[in-house]
């Protein structure tokens, strides 16, 4: 049955890699493989429980008689629930941030971003789009930040080729911006909630590499733009209502929404409760302030919401379902011992975390980086014990070890080598009809140079700070 489960997962990963060819939605594939993997696991539950969970199962059984029902109950309570609790915690966080973005969008809180980025000078627009994308993605998931910034870009630039280049900058900046905070990407959040990193150390280690991974390709891509951008005519922002929301009110809501998310790691450290509860706390405060600001509209029966951006919601929901499916797939591989076998092979034949991160980043370019990074995180456990007694290689897998930093950095940056390597890249392909071959010709080499610069900066920072 182990061979059957592994084969199912490999076929699923293959379909995910070739989504642009088969046109089979990768979220559907991930959910199918994840669910049926657990079904197959339950079918031969006694074998895996007796092999990998013997002591825990005997303690659970106590004086009760052995039965298939007891095995299934143990799997449900002690195996499956621990995995699904962690996955659904992150899903709840993503749904909460999605609601925060919707409240901010309804109040026009992203209008000032459009004004900041609007300029006939290509360099002003390039750097403002990159900066806003980088900072926005540090709080939100990459896809939401990318779609918001692509909407901003479309309100500014009319020329299609210029939008293709600027959209590529947005994709790179959102992926790099998401990887240097524990709340900026589902993979970095997973590393954090599994106890592999602490927020302050993680950000301090990756902020400079992430910046260089953004700056280098942004500068090189910006050189391909003309001396003047073809801009759309400036018009008054109209969001489907006649609400008179002042700028300071928009700014207050924006700070509460985006800035409040920075409180989540502190909330987690103080309470040890799941991060999504901290995000829900931010959403609750934001919602109250939103109703106070819009009390006139409430009393006059005017609508509090504008036309919903269905494409944004649809893409984010797909990404959430994909993450959930991949999480189920990886968890089942952990439970059947496949990840231990991969770890042993890597220790024996590679035994170098930089090579591991390079391989993972390269594969991320053709296979969604979320799937690769989650798999990379799950290969090794977080080691404890006396660090001084460990080899330098094994020290990479302790809390705040180099391995956890490198796989998230390489997964996010390497995933930008091709647009099919990340969810934001897929959004760009759909929004601006960007092809893989165009991206490979104009963008890939620049991302590759930025990735190597980021790894070099990480090595220097780690060398001088240790």
C-alpha angles and dihedrals in degrees: 000000000000089000090049093051094046091047090051091051093047091050089049092051089049092053090048090053092050099043091120089057103037095036088218109142110249092216089059091049093048093049092046093050093043095051096043091045089060091044090055090046092055091048090065096026096137092060095054095038093052091045102044107014104034098130094043092048093050090052090048092048095051110160095344120110120257113260141152089249090056091050092050091047090052091050091050097046104033107024112026099034094055091055098042092047091061093045095047090048089062091042089054090050091052092048090050093051088048089056091048091053090049092054091048093047092050088057095047093246092151093055092090089054088060090051092049093052097044112103137126088227106091093210093055091050093043096051095040092050090048093046095047092046092048094050096040092051090052087069104030132043115276097251096051091047092047095049092048091050093045087055089050091050092050090055090056112034125053101181112094098212091048089051090052091056095042091045090054089054089051092051092050094045094048093049093047093043091051095054100060099061128055091232097045100080137022091238095052089046090052091051089050098046091048089059097247096122142017119229099242096046092044094052093043091052098047108030095086096043090047090050093051091045086057101038098050099054092036091057093046094047091045090060089064092061121094123252090260128033123226100242131192116242112272113250138174112274111252119184102179099277140064097240116149103218112171122226094245089054091052090048091049092052091046092052092047092049103040099026092044091062089065085066091064097084089049090049090051093048094048099043104021086221121137115284093240089069089059090049090049088052089055090047091051093053091044091050093051092050090046091056092047091051092045097041091118091058091046092053093045093049092241115152115268094204133059128214107307119243097234094183092057093048093045094050093047092048090051090051091050092050090047091052091049092049094047090047090055091048094051093045092054090050088053092050095051092049096247094125091054089055091050090049092051091050092049092048091051103041107023107022093169124101094204092056089046091052092047092051091047092049093048093050089046088066091068099026124050109274092223091063093046097046094046088051091047092050091051097050094077132036122228104264123223134185133072107345093197090063093054127089117252090254094053091047087067090072100053121099109300090009122158094252094066091050096046099049093051092044094046093042093053097041096036089050087064093061087090128017091237090063096076139030093242089056090054089052089053092049091053096041100046104019091245111175126212091241094052090049092046091052099044108024114021098075091050092051090048091054091048090049093053090047089051092051090048092050090048091052092050094046092047092046096052096040097049 
